[in-house]
Amino acid sequence: MTTVTSLLLMLVAYVAVTYAAKDYGVALSKSILFYDAQRSGKLPANNPIPWRGDSALNDCVVGGWYDAGDYIKFGLPLSYTTTALLWSLVRFKDGYQRAGQLDEMYDMIKWPLDYFLKAWDPGQKHLTVQVGDGRDHDYWGRAEDMTMPRPCQVVSASHKGSDIAGGTAAALAAGAIAFKDKGDTAYSNQLLTAAQSLYAFAKANRGLFKGAAEFYDTSGDYDEMCEASIWLYKATGSSQYLADAKSFADTETAWAYSWDDKQIACQQLLYEETRDNQYKNAVVAYFHDWMPGGGVHYTPCGLAWRDKWGASSYAGNSAFIALVAAESGIDTTRYRKWAVEQINYLLGDNHHNGGCYSFEVGYGSKYPLHPHHAGASCPDKPAPCGWAQYESTAPNPHVLHGALVGGPDQNDNYHDVRSDYVQNEVTTDYNSGFQGALAGILHLQATGHMPTTANKCPCTA
């Protein structure tokens, strides 16, 4: 063997080891488990979370996901989360296949879709958009032991909420595409019928839902209406939906991709369908702001740090959008590299606690032990659970596998304290783009397009 050949083989082996340093498939499988841990209602026989049981069986609409470490079901973040996850399934199905998690993903994502089907009454034109209220935060304990009132809030012609109605229609339409691709035509048709009637209702009854303003105060409905119409166009091919999406679209530079702002998603989806440069330019402007040298702050170890609330989530969400944009031919090489580096930071390429620290609970050997999550903080029955567990400095008795915590401050500092509901918060929306990015990275591995990365603080363990 020649010296040159030996060096080339060593280089290939080194690159392979570099890629294998992060097990994106394991990270994705754990994220799915987090969503399973958030289930409300009567749990199925295949429930993979041994410390969870049936809960909230007397809700006005049973099922869905609890929003965070509490037990309220909020329509706006729930619809956003479901749509984002379905987008990743539709776009990066091979990523889920590579991880061996495709069946688990279909099973997981059907839970909120079934809830939406029950929440929308097309005859009465009522959409249940919230179950529970602020009194929930007076309780720290197991979901299975709740006894507090859980009032419902409903959107109707007289109580407007086209933001949540539009967002829910988007989720249902994206679900119709995903389950049609799975071969479940009957369920796909059921989702599509509901999406169309709910979108028509939202379009005819414009107005913002303010019943959750204390927690999720919406800033507008144009982005949700745009998302609903573009997903309905993708599901039906009807030109009217495309025309609607264009009418709702905004080509200004988005701030982030989140439960309250789907503008960048709409821009990207419209570019894919139209190849109109005005939408491409909006995506490019977004990442000009997010890339180093733009308006988004970077921590010393390289996390794109948009805000103290959900810093990890904002980075994961933008990483997902970058991978989707790269697939449509927008600055492909640079966007892929940047996205993988952001996820690598979250999975351990940082200096916290000596380095190799994962902000996804349960991934690797070092991760948060005290996420702000009531259920995970409770010991097994018959031991009691209450505010003593909230105040305890001991690790959560149950590992909340897959949950992405809020994350570090702008200087990479992080405190693993249960009472810190900024840095240690976990929510369903925090995981959505992060999981989508993991699926996108697995797609790159499956297709041989994995970029070479250069994280500032690589894990060397």
Buried (B, 14 or more C-beta within 10 A) or exposed (E): EEEEEEEEEEEEEEEEEEBEBBBBBBBBBBBBBBBBBBBBBEBEEEBBBEBBBBBBEEBBBBBBBBBBBBBBBBBBBBBBBBBBBBBBBBBBBBBBBBBEBBEBBBBBBBBBBBBBBBBBBBEEBBBBBBBBBEEBBEBBBBBBBBEEEBEBBBBBEEBBBBBBBBBBBBBBBBBBBBBBEBEBEEBBEBBBBBBBBBBBBBBEBBBBBEBBEEBBEBEBBBBBBBBBBBBBBBBBEEEEBBEBBBEBBBBEBBBBBBBBBBBBBBBBBBBBBBEEEEBBBBBBBBBEBBBEEBEBEBBEBBBBBBBEBBBBBBBBBBBBBBBBBBBBEBBBEBBBBBBBBBBBBBBBBBBBEEBBBBBBBBBBEBBBBBBBBBBBBBBEEEEEBBEEBBEBEEBBBBBBBBBBBBBBBBEBEBBBEBEBBBBBBBBBBBBBBBBBBBBBBBBBBBEEEBBEBEBBBBBEE
